Amino acid sequence: AIKDNDLPPKDALPLMFSESVEKLLEQGYQWVGLDHFAKPTDDLGKAVQRGTGWRNFNGFTPGRTSHLIGIGPTATGAFGAFYSQNVFELHDYFQSLEEGKFPTLRGYQLKNDDIIRRDIMFRLLCDQRVDFGDIDEKYGIAHREYFGDELLALHHEFEQNGVLEFSGNIVAVTSLGRLFIRNVCQVFDLSLIHI
């Protein structure tokens, strides 16, 4: 219903975003991830301060649970190592329920490697940092060997350009880096990029 010529030009969007971030921060909001904001007194704001925030299909959450049960047509779910999506049509959805079946159209079971990579990406998105010492301990890996190619890519593509900072086992996103956080995460997403 909105005409294209009523919208601002695309080259104005980065400036609009920058101004929006500045104004929200001036009003006391915390910057969560790339494009979410919360008051420090809100549940999400408190989770950000504690480092317990989480991400799901709908955005950032306070992290009280990492499970999401989708109810209704097209709804997505995430439970443990499983992702699912329900059927699209309302008729098919109710027919499945009447037959005593889950109305699931498709699903995916994550491998252990997927879970490790998701954890790294979510920590980067939610906390703007990941402690690979914690990752090593949690998953019984040696990150310098397990993610050798990825770490090399992070150094070459992002640290040298001021997007990331390295300190021991910790990789942290800079203020500039927040704008490129999805690009940083893609280094760990083997479904998108093959290193």
URZI-V331693 format. One record per backbone hydrogen bond with DSSP energy under -0.5 kcal/mol. CO is the residue of the C=O (numbers start at 1). NH is the residue of the N-H. Records with the same first field share a line. If there is no record, write none. Layout:
CO = NH + NH
This chain:
3 = 6
4 = 7
9 = 12
10 = 13
12 = 16
13 = 17
14 = 18
15 = 19
16 = 20
17 = 21
18 = 22
19 = 23
20 = 24
21 = 25
22 = 26
23 = 27
24 = 29
25 = 28
28 = 40
30 = 32 + 38
31 = 33
32 = 36
36 = 32
38 = 30
39 = 42 + 45
42 = 46
43 = 47
44 = 48
45 = 49
46 = 50
47 = 51 + 52 + 53
54 = 61
56 = 59
59 = 56
61 = 54
68 = 70 + 78
72 = 75
75 = 86
77 = 84
78 = 68
79 = 82
81 = 110
82 = 79
83 = 108
84 = 77
85 = 105 + 106
87 = 74
89 = 93
90 = 94
91 = 95
92 = 96
93 = 97
94 = 98
95 = 99
96 = 101
97 = 100
102 = 104
103 = 87
106 = 85
108 = 83 + 110
111 = 115
112 = 116
113 = 117
114 = 118
115 = 119
116 = 120
117 = 121
118 = 122
119 = 123
120 = 124
121 = 125
122 = 126
123 = 127 + 128 + 129
124 = 128
128 = 173
130 = 132 + 171
131 = 134 + 135
132 = 136
133 = 137
134 = 138
135 = 139
136 = 140 + 141
141 = 143
142 = 145 + 146
143 = 147
145 = 148
147 = 151
148 = 152
149 = 153
150 = 154
151 = 155
152 = 156
153 = 157
154 = 158 + 159
155 = 160
158 = 163 + 164
159 = 162
163 = 174
165 = 172
167 = 170
169 = 132
170 = 167 + 172
171 = 130
172 = 165
174 = 178
175 = 178
176 = 179
177 = 180
178 = 181
180 = 184
181 = 185
182 = 186
183 = 187
184 = 187
185 = 188 + 189
186 = 189
188 = 190
189 = 192 + 193
193 = 195
